[in-house]
Amino acid sequence: MKKIEYLQKLSDYVFEYEDEKIAQVAKDYINEGYPALDAIMDGLVDGMKRAGDMFQKDEYFVTDILLCSDAMENALEVLRPCLEKKDVHSGHKIIIGVIEGDTHDIGKNLVKTMLQTEGFEVIDLGRDVPVNDFVNTAIKENAEIIAMSTLMTTTMPNMRRVIEKLENDNMRSKFKIMIGGGPISQNFADKIKADGYSKDAVEAVKLAKRLVNM
């Protein structure tokens, strides 16, 4: 099968949440000698973008997005060990996690993988992360960026609380704040005074690089 056909199938299988079939396609793709990064960016991420577009049109619901995420994660388990990572860490450290109240972490996991591939040192706090944990870990680890995500509108105010705590502790200027997730927008990022917003993993890596002048 040609590379472009594999990429289309990976995209389709994410979009159609074919979680049982997608891993084998990913294995076949790797066995053909094609690069893992292309499979992620042009296959899996493309499928999630398509699902995200349907979500915005109210034709997909949160349950659909989660099923798409399950399919993508099954493929990522195959592709992640095959990524070509940069030999030297950039020296830039990022704290990443899903904000308190939300347990949906597939987007965060993909961003983490992409950032690590680019040489960032990523400290993953996981999901449902309390406000204080973001702040305390960033201070303890002397990180440059705090990256937060959510898939739920109800937990978005907790992102603001992280920034407010940093302001109250006179620590805001020490960290760049980047946010993302299904319901997040540039308007919301501006409203809570975040330093940047990314709509997907590709944009998240670009944003992180800009924030640390890489």
N, C-alpha and C positions, 0 to 999 in steps of 0.2 A: 504494500500500500504506500502511496506517496505521502510525503510529510504533510502536505496541505490537507489531505484526506483524514489523516490522524487528528490533526488539530481541529478540524470541523467536527469529527466524531466526539472528541473530548468536550468540546463546547456544547454539542447537542446533549451529551449524556449528563452534563451538569444541569443544563437547562431543563431537561426532562427527568431529572433526579433518578437516573439509572445507577443507583449506588452499587448494585451487584455486578454490573458489567464493566464499569469504568476502569477498575483496577487492572483488568486484563488488557484493556486497550493501552493503558499507560505502560504496562510491562512490554507489550509488543512494540510500542513506539521506541522505548529505550533500547530494546534488543536490535532494532533497526539501525541504531547508532545516532539517532537524532538527539539534539540538546534538550536537557530537562527544562531549562529556563524558558525556551520557546513554548514548550507544552503548557507550562504554567501561565505565561502571559498571554499567549495567542489562543490557547485552548480553554483552560479552566477559568481564567479571569474573564475571558470573553463570554463564557457561558453565564457567569455570575452577573456580568453587566446586562446581559439580555434579561435575566431574571429580575434584576433591579429595575429595568425599564418597565417590565410588566407590573412590578410592585407599585411603581409610581402611577401607573394607569389604573390601579385597583383591580387588575386582572390576576395578580398573584397576591397571596396573603403571607403573613409571617410564617405560617406553617409550611408554605411552599418554599420560601427562602431557606428555611431550616433544612428541608429535604434536599434542596440543591446544595447546601453547605455540606451535608453528609456525603453526598456523591463526590464533591470536590475534595473533601478530606481523605476519602478512600484513595483517590488518585495521588494526592499529595504524599501519602505514606510511601508510595512507590517512587515518586519523583524527587522528593526532598533529599534522600541520600546521594542522588546523582548530580546535584547542583555543584557547579564549579564555584567554590568560595574564594574570595580574595585571600591571598596568603598572609597579608599583614593587616591587622586591625587598624582602622582609621584613627583610633584613639578617642573617638567620639562615643559617648555613652548615652543610652536612651532607656528611660523607664516606660514600660508599656503595660496596659491592662484594660479590662472592661470595667466601666464605672459601677459603683455600688448599686445593687438592685437589678442588674442584668447578668444573665449567665450564658449569653450567646457569644461565643468566642472564635468562631471560624474566621471571621474577617481579621480579627486581631492576630490570629495564628499565621495567617497568610502574610500580613504586613511584617510580622516578626521574622518570618523566613526570608522575605525579600531584603529586609534591612541587614540581617546577618550576612546574606550573600554579598552585600555591598560593603562589608567590612565594619559595620557598626557593632559595638558591644551592646547587646540588648538584655535588659533585666526584666523578665516577664513576671508580673505580679498575678497573672491569671485572670479570673473573672469575679464579678461581684466584689470589687476591690473598694474598701472604705476610703473616704476622702483623706483621712489622716495618713493612710498607708502610702498613698501616692506622694504626699509631701515629705513624710519622714524618710522614705526610702530614697527619694531624690536628693535630699540633704545628706543622708548617710553615705550614699554612693558617689556624691559629687557629680551627678549627671548633668548633661546640658539640656536635654529635652524630656518633657513629660508628655507621653502620647496616650490619649484616652479614646475609647470607642464605646458605642452603644447602638443597639438595634431598636431600642424602645424610647418612645417620646417621654414616658413617665420618669425616666432616669436622667434625662438631659439636664435638669437643674443641678444635679450633683456635680456635673462638670464645672458649672459656675462656682460651686462651693469650694472646689479645689483652688481655683484662682483667687477667690475671696480669702481663703485661709493664707495663701502665699502673701497676699497684700497685707493682711492683718499682722502677719509675722515679719513684715518688711523683707520678704524673700522673693518677691515677684520678679525682680530684675535679674535674678540669678538663673532663671530657667525659661526656656522657650516652651510654649504649650501648643501642641497640635492635636486636633480632634477629628473624628470621622465616624462613619456608620450610616446606616440606612436613612434615618430621619434628620441627619445633620446637614446643615447648609452653610454657605459662606455668611449669610445674614446672621445666623445664630452665632457663628464664630466671632463675628464683629460685635455682636451684642454682648457677649460675655468677655470680650477682650482677649480672646485666644490669639496666638501668633499665626495660626494657619489652619486651614481645613483641607482635607483631601477626600475625594469621592471614591477612591479605590486604592489598591495596593501600589499600583504604578505611580500614582500621584503622591502617595504617602512617602515613597522613597525620594522622589524629586523634591518634595517639600522639606524633608529632613535634611537633605543635602544643602538646600538653600539656607535653612536656619542655622547651620553650622559652617556655612561658607565652604563647602566641599566642592 
